[in-house]
Amino acid sequence: MTLQSSGAISLANVQTEFGGANPISMSEYYAGGTYVPSGTTGVNGAVPTSGAISVSKFYGTTAELVTITDEFITSTRVASGTAVSAYVLKATGDINQIVNTDTTDIGDWITPKSSASNFECYATLSSGTLSSGTTGSWLALTSERSWTRNRSTTGTSTAVIVVEIRKVGTSTVLDTATITLEANWEP
């Protein structure tokens, strides 16, 4: 839950949002520390990583941090099978890439991951054609969401999607990434 944007705010409010130990100490709440994710920003700018810190820096902040980055996922198959490249946002908060039959965890899209069910994603096809995956509507991240580009004949197939994530019930996009999926099949 996001802290208020104005009015009275206390260390207890900050502790309720971000967690922490008693007695409460401001030094627990530097961005990038134990309780406050790196890059946490509120209505008064970024929460500092060191030095002077004021409780007013926490107006409009939240303990949830969404982070997705541009990805280029490519696969190659030779002589048999299907080349598969996929991008997956998991309901557990993980991001996976699939290259043919290998799945790799490439990070977390939400911190803390326990907040994943509060978010939804939207994918826009920028170019190419997807083999599978939903575009053009907001999808709850209470379920795994994936986008795939396959190829089973000679050549290369590419799809580029733009993925956005926002909190359910809001219109503010918290992060956006361009995902390129490329599948190569060689004789």
C-alpha positions in Angstrom: 0.0 0.0 0.0 1.4 3.4 -0.9 2.1 5.9 1.9 0.1 9.1 1.8 1.3 12.0 -0.4 0.7 14.8 2.2 -0.3 15.4 5.8 1.1 13.8 9.0 3.6 11.0 8.4 5.6 9.2 11.0 8.3 6.6 11.3 5.7 4.2 12.4 3.9 4.7 9.0 7.2 4.1 7.2 7.8 0.9 9.3 4.3 -0.4 8.5 5.0 0.1 4.8 8.5 -1.2 4.6 9.0 -3.4 7.6 11.7 -3.0 10.2 12.7 -3.5 13.8 11.9 -1.8 17.0 13.1 0.6 18.2 12.6 2.4 14.8 15.7 4.1 13.4 15.8 6.2 10.2 19.1 4.4 9.3 17.0 1.3 8.5 15.3 3.1 5.7 18.0 4.0 3.2 17.1 3.0 -0.4 19.0 -0.1 -1.3 19.2 -1.2 2.3 17.4 -4.1 4.1 13.9 -2.6 3.9 13.6 0.0 1.1 14.2 -1.2 -2.5 16.8 0.6 -4.6 15.3 3.4 -6.7 12.4 4.0 -4.4 10.9 7.4 -5.2 8.0 9.4 -3.8 6.5 12.8 -4.3 9.5 14.5 -2.9 12.0 12.6 -5.0 14.2 9.6 -4.4 14.8 8.2 -1.0 18.5 8.6 -0.3 20.9 5.8 -0.2 23.1 7.5 2.5 23.5 10.7 4.4 20.7 12.9 5.6 17.3 11.4 5.4 13.9 12.9 6.3 10.6 11.2 6.8 9.1 13.6 4.2 11.1 11.7 1.5 8.6 8.8 2.1 5.5 10.7 0.9 4.0 8.7 -1.9 6.4 5.8 -1.6 5.7 2.1 -1.7 7.6 -1.0 -0.6 6.8 -2.6 -4.0 9.3 -2.0 -6.8 8.5 -3.1 -10.4 11.6 -3.6 -12.6 11.7 -5.1 -16.1 14.4 -4.5 -18.7 14.7 -4.8 -22.5 15.5 -8.3 -23.5 16.7 -10.0 -26.8 15.9 -13.7 -26.6 17.2 -15.8 -29.6 17.1 -19.5 -30.3 18.5 -21.7 -33.0 17.6 -25.2 -34.1 19.5 -27.2 -36.7 17.9 -29.8 -38.9 15.1 -30.9 -36.6 12.6 -29.7 -34.1 11.2 -26.3 -33.5 13.2 -23.2 -32.5 11.5 -21.6 -29.5 12.1 -18.2 -27.9 9.8 -17.1 -25.1 9.5 -14.4 -22.4 7.6 -15.3 -19.3 6.3 -13.2 -16.4 5.5 -15.6 -13.6 2.9 -15.2 -10.9 5.7 -15.9 -8.4 7.4 -12.6 -9.4 10.1 -14.3 -11.5 11.0 -13.6 -15.1 12.0 -16.5 -17.3 13.3 -16.8 -20.8 12.9 -20.0 -22.7 15.3 -21.0 -25.5 14.2 -24.2 -27.2 13.8 -26.5 -24.2 15.9 -24.6 -21.7 14.2 -22.3 -19.2 16.4 -19.7 -17.4 15.4 -17.4 -14.5 16.6 -13.9 -15.6 15.4 -11.9 -12.6 12.4 -10.7 -10.6 9.9 -8.3 -12.0 8.6 -7.3 -8.5 10.2 -6.7 -5.1 8.9 -8.1 -2.8 7.8 -11.1 -4.8 4.9 -11.7 -2.4 3.2 -8.6 -3.9 3.0 -10.1 -7.4 -0.8 -10.8 -7.3 -1.4 -7.0 -7.0 -0.2 -6.3 -10.6 -1.2 -6.7 -14.2 0.6 -6.5 -17.5 -0.1 -5.3 -21.0 1.8 -6.4 -24.2 1.7 -4.5 -27.5 3.0 -6.2 -30.6 5.4 -3.7 -32.1 6.6 -5.8 -35.1 6.5 -9.3 -36.4 4.2 -12.1 -35.4 3.9 -14.0 -32.1 3.3 -17.7 -32.1 1.5 -17.4 -28.8 0.7 -14.9 -26.1 -2.0 -12.3 -25.5 -1.6 -8.7 -26.7 -3.9 -5.7 -26.5 -5.4 -6.1 -23.0 -4.5 -5.9 -19.4 -3.8 -9.3 -17.9 -3.7 -10.1 -14.1 -0.3 -11.4 -13.0 -2.0 -13.9 -10.7 -1.3 -16.3 -13.6 1.8 -16.8 -15.6 1.9 -14.7 -18.8 4.1 -15.7 -21.7 4.9 -14.6 -25.3 6.5 -17.0 -27.8 8.0 -16.9 -31.2 8.6 -20.3 -32.9 10.1 -21.5 -36.2 10.2 -25.0 -37.7 11.2 -24.3 -41.3 14.4 -22.8 -42.7 14.8 -19.1 -41.9 14.3 -16.6 -39.1 11.2 -15.3 -37.4 11.1 -12.3 -35.1 8.5 -10.6 -32.9 9.0 -7.5 -30.9 6.6 -6.7 -28.0 6.4 -3.8 -25.6 5.5 -5.0 -22.1 4.0 -2.7 -19.4 3.3 -3.4 -15.8 1.0 -1.5 -13.5 -0.7 -2.0 -10.1 -4.3 -3.4 -10.4 -6.9 -0.6 -10.2 -4.5 2.2 -11.3 -3.6 3.7 -14.6 0.0 4.5 -13.8 2.5 2.2 -15.7 5.4 1.4 -13.3 7.8 0.0 -15.9 8.1 -0.8 -19.5 10.4 -3.0 -21.6 10.9 -4.0 -25.2 11.2 -7.7 -25.7 12.6 -9.1 -28.9 12.0 -12.8 -29.6 13.9 -14.4 -32.5 13.7 -18.0 -33.6 16.2 -19.4 -36.2 15.9 -22.7 -38.0 18.8 -24.0 -40.1 18.8 -27.0 -42.4 
